[in-house]
Amino acid sequence: MEWTDEGIVLSARKHGESSAIAQLLTGHRGRHAGLVRGGAGRRIRGVLQPGNQVSASWRARLAEHLGILTVEPMRARAANFLSDSDRLAGLSAACAVAEVVLPERQPHRGTYEGMMTLLDEIERSESWPLVYVRWEAGLLAELGFGLDLGSCARTGAETGLAYVSPRSGRAVGAAAAGEYRDRLLPLPAFLVADGRGAGRALPATLGDLRDAAADGLALTGHFLARHVLGDRGGALPPARARLVERFSRRNTIPSDISVR
């Protein structure tokens, strides 16, 4: 058995004296692991940093075996974030979530392409936290648990959407929430088509952006834990928890800086 594909490094863990077991998100074979000989050495260890894009070849005698991976660097991303702890946290969280929630060896081309877009946005855009939340929402949809944010579950209205039912994943309008308001999850306006929401504009400052991202992470995190990881105790990876904690610290970024 043998294949060659492009992939994103999700993790690499030392195995034995000099090797490593790497987890990749590949373009055509989904999440796939393999033994990288020499992967704990200085040269290859730098290639196996989470977020790096590689060309990978895998071979094994039988399909069910762990197999041997050889990797060649295509695009090094991890080193670009060493001086920006927020962006590094975003990259680490995306890789950790993909490793935990995606089934092994099942193609998810949409998730792979979405992650490539996300990593590009983390590198170049101040609005990358919103892209991160959209990526997790897309991940839910790819796994069969997509959120229904097109209209209010109670009235059918397509405007004034402000909440999401924590059970059904359907949007609820501000006017229709009634006495259930405190039991619903906030719906950030940026997740609603055409920016529809309860009178809220898309984030205009980095402070607003962080608040919107925090609400978005709470929303997608709830459904990832409930529907995708429920049979495993609903435990999202620590790297994601650290990202959530960062966005809860409103005072770390001046709120009057524009993100336009």
C-alpha positions as CSV (number, residue, x, y, z in Angstrom):
1,M,0.0,0.0,0.0
2,E,1.3,3.4,-0.9
3,W,0.1,7.0,-1.6
4,T,1.4,10.5,-2.0
5,D,-0.6,13.6,-1.0
6,E,-0.3,17.1,0.4
7,G,-1.1,17.7,4.1
8,I,-1.1,19.9,7.1
9,V,0.8,18.8,10.1
10,L,-1.5,18.4,13.1
11,S,0.9,17.0,15.6
12,A,4.1,15.0,16.0
13,R,5.0,12.9,19.1
14,K,8.4,11.3,19.7
15,H,8.5,7.6,19.3
16,G,11.5,5.6,20.4
17,E,15.0,7.2,20.2
18,S,14.8,9.2,17.0
19,S,11.4,8.7,15.3
20,A,8.0,10.4,15.6
21,I,4.4,9.6,15.0
22,A,2.9,12.4,12.9
23,Q,-0.7,13.2,12.4
24,L,-1.5,14.9,9.2
25,L,-4.7,16.3,7.7
26,T,-4.3,15.4,4.1
27,G,-6.1,16.7,1.0
28,H,-7.6,13.4,-0.1
29,R,-7.3,10.9,2.7
30,G,-8.4,12.9,5.7
31,R,-6.6,12.6,9.0
32,H,-3.8,10.1,8.7
33,A,-1.0,9.1,10.9
34,G,2.4,7.5,10.2
35,L,5.8,6.8,11.6
36,V,8.4,9.4,10.5
37,R,11.9,7.9,10.8
38,G,14.3,10.6,12.2
39,G,11.2,12.7,13.0
40,A,12.7,13.6,16.4
41,G,15.9,14.9,14.9
42,R,16.6,18.5,14.5
43,R,16.1,18.7,10.7
44,I,12.8,16.9,10.4
45,R,11.5,18.1,13.8
46,G,11.2,21.6,12.3
47,V,9.2,20.3,9.4
48,L,6.8,18.5,11.7
49,Q,5.5,21.7,13.5
50,P,1.7,22.0,13.7
51,G,0.4,24.1,10.8
52,N,3.2,23.4,8.4
53,Q,2.2,22.3,4.9
54,V,4.0,19.2,3.6
55,S,4.2,16.8,0.8
56,A,3.8,13.4,2.3
57,S,4.3,9.8,1.1
58,W,3.0,6.9,3.0
59,R,3.6,3.2,2.6
60,A,2.8,0.0,4.5
61,R,2.4,-3.7,3.8
62,L,-1.2,-3.7,4.8
63,A,-3.7,-0.8,4.8
64,E,-4.5,-1.2,8.5
65,H,-0.8,-0.8,9.5
66,L,0.5,2.5,11.0
67,G,2.9,2.8,8.0
68,I,6.0,4.9,7.3
69,L,5.6,8.5,6.4
70,T,8.2,10.6,4.6
71,V,7.6,14.3,4.5
72,E,9.0,17.2,2.5
73,P,8.4,20.9,3.5
74,M,6.1,22.9,1.2
75,R,5.2,25.9,3.4
76,A,6.4,26.6,6.9
77,R,3.7,28.5,8.9
78,A,4.5,27.8,12.5
79,A,7.6,29.9,12.6
80,N,5.7,33.0,11.4
81,F,3.6,33.1,14.5
82,L,6.3,32.8,17.2
83,S,6.2,36.5,17.9
84,D,2.3,36.6,18.0
85,S,0.9,34.5,20.8
86,D,-2.7,35.1,19.8
87,R,-2.2,33.8,16.2
88,L,0.0,31.0,17.5
89,A,-2.9,30.0,19.8
90,G,-5.3,30.0,16.9
91,L,-3.1,27.8,14.8
92,S,-2.5,25.4,17.7
93,A,-6.2,25.2,18.5
94,A,-7.2,24.5,14.9
95,C,-4.7,21.7,14.6
96,A,-5.7,20.2,17.9
97,V,-9.4,20.3,17.2
98,A,-9.0,18.7,13.7
99,E,-7.0,15.9,15.3
100,V,-9.6,15.3,18.0
101,V,-12.8,15.5,16.1
102,L,-12.0,14.1,12.6
103,P,-12.3,10.4,12.1
104,E,-9.1,8.7,10.9
105,R,-8.6,8.0,7.2
106,Q,-11.9,9.4,6.1
107,P,-11.7,12.1,3.4
108,H,-13.0,15.5,4.3
109,R,-11.9,17.7,1.4
110,G,-14.0,20.6,2.5
111,T,-12.5,20.7,6.0
112,Y,-9.0,20.5,4.5
113,E,-9.6,23.4,2.1
114,G,-11.3,25.4,4.9
115,M,-8.3,24.9,7.1
116,M,-5.9,26.1,4.4
117,T,-8.0,29.2,4.1
118,L,-8.0,29.6,7.9
119,L,-4.2,29.3,8.2
120,D,-3.9,31.9,5.4
121,E,-6.2,34.3,7.3
122,I,-4.4,33.8,10.6
123,E,-1.2,34.9,8.8
124,R,-2.6,38.0,7.1
125,S,-5.9,39.3,8.6
126,E,-6.9,40.9,11.9
127,S,-10.3,39.3,11.5
128,W,-8.9,35.8,11.6
129,P,-10.8,34.9,14.8
130,L,-14.1,35.2,12.9
131,V,-12.7,32.9,10.2
132,Y,-11.7,30.4,12.9
133,V,-15.3,30.3,14.3
134,R,-16.7,29.9,10.7
135,W,-14.2,27.0,10.2
136,E,-15.5,25.2,13.3
137,A,-19.1,25.8,12.1
138,G,-18.1,24.3,8.8
139,L,-16.5,21.4,10.6
140,L,-19.7,20.7,12.3
141,A,-21.6,20.7,9.0
142,E,-19.0,18.4,7.4
143,L,-19.5,15.9,10.2
144,G,-23.3,16.0,9.9
145,F,-24.1,18.4,12.7
146,G,-24.5,21.7,10.9
147,L,-26.2,24.7,12.6
148,D,-29.4,25.9,11.1
149,L,-29.1,29.7,11.3
150,G,-31.3,30.7,8.4
151,S,-34.5,31.5,10.2
152,C,-36.1,31.6,13.6
153,A,-37.1,28.2,14.9
154,R,-40.3,29.6,16.5
155,T,-41.5,32.1,14.0
156,G,-39.7,31.4,10.7
157,A,-38.5,35.0,10.5
158,E,-35.2,35.6,8.8
159,T,-34.3,38.8,10.6
160,G,-33.6,39.7,14.2
161,L,-31.9,36.4,14.9
162,A,-30.0,36.6,18.2
163,Y,-29.8,33.2,19.8
164,V,-29.3,29.5,19.1
165,S,-31.1,26.6,20.8
166,P,-28.5,24.6,22.6
167,R,-30.5,21.4,21.8
168,S,-31.5,21.8,18.2
169,G,-28.8,24.1,16.9
170,R,-31.5,26.3,15.3
171,A,-31.6,30.1,15.4
172,V,-34.1,32.0,17.5
173,G,-35.1,35.6,17.1
174,A,-34.7,38.1,19.8
175,A,-38.4,38.8,20.0
176,A,-39.3,35.1,20.1
177,A,-36.8,34.1,22.8
178,G,-39.2,35.2,25.6
179,E,-38.6,33.5,29.0
180,Y,-36.1,31.1,27.4
181,R,-33.6,33.8,26.7
182,D,-31.3,32.8,29.5
183,R,-31.2,29.2,28.3
184,L,-30.1,30.1,24.8
185,L,-26.7,30.6,23.3
186,P,-25.8,34.0,21.9
187,L,-25.7,34.1,18.1
188,P,-22.9,36.5,16.8
189,A,-24.1,38.6,13.9
190,F,-21.1,37.6,11.7
191,L,-22.4,34.0,11.6
192,V,-25.8,35.0,10.1
193,A,-26.2,35.4,6.3
194,D,-25.8,39.0,5.1
195,G,-24.9,40.1,8.7
196,R,-28.5,39.7,9.9
197,G,-28.9,40.0,13.7
198,A,-30.7,41.8,16.4
199,G,-29.7,45.2,15.3
200,R,-25.9,44.4,15.8
201,A,-23.3,45.4,13.2
202,L,-20.4,43.3,12.3
203,P,-17.4,44.0,14.6
204,A,-15.9,47.4,14.0
205,T,-13.1,47.3,16.6
206,L,-10.7,44.6,17.9
207,G,-12.5,44.7,21.2
208,D,-15.9,44.0,19.5
209,L,-14.2,41.3,17.4
210,R,-12.9,39.5,20.5
211,D,-16.4,39.6,22.0
212,A,-17.9,38.2,18.8
213,A,-15.3,35.5,18.6
214,A,-15.8,34.6,22.2
215,D,-19.5,34.1,21.6
216,G,-18.8,32.2,18.4
217,L,-16.4,29.9,20.2
218,A,-18.9,29.2,22.9
219,L,-21.5,28.3,20.3
220,T,-19.4,26.0,18.2
221,G,-17.6,24.5,21.2
222,H,-21.0,23.5,22.7
223,F,-22.0,21.5,19.7
224,L,-18.6,20.0,19.1
225,A,-18.6,18.7,22.7
226,R,-22.3,17.7,22.6
227,H,-22.6,16.0,19.2
228,V,-19.1,15.1,18.0
229,L,-17.3,14.3,21.3
230,G,-20.2,13.3,23.4
231,D,-19.3,9.6,23.4
232,R,-15.8,10.6,24.6
233,G,-16.8,12.8,27.5
234,G,-17.1,16.0,25.4
235,A,-13.5,17.0,26.1
236,L,-12.2,19.5,23.7
237,P,-8.4,19.8,23.5
238,P,-6.5,22.1,26.0
239,A,-5.2,24.1,23.1
240,R,-8.7,25.2,22.3
241,A,-9.4,26.1,25.9
242,R,-6.4,28.3,25.9
243,L,-7.7,30.1,22.8
244,V,-11.0,30.7,24.4
245,E,-9.3,32.1,27.5
246,R,-7.4,34.6,25.4
247,F,-10.6,35.9,23.8
248,S,-12.1,36.4,27.2
249,R,-9.4,38.9,28.1
250,R,-11.0,42.0,26.6
251,N,-8.4,44.3,28.2
252,T,-5.4,42.8,26.3
253,I,-6.3,44.7,23.1
254,P,-7.4,48.4,22.9
255,S,-11.1,48.4,22.0
256,D,-10.8,51.5,19.8
257,I,-8.6,50.0,17.1
258,S,-10.4,49.5,13.9
259,V,-10.4,46.1,12.2
260,R,-11.8,47.4,8.9
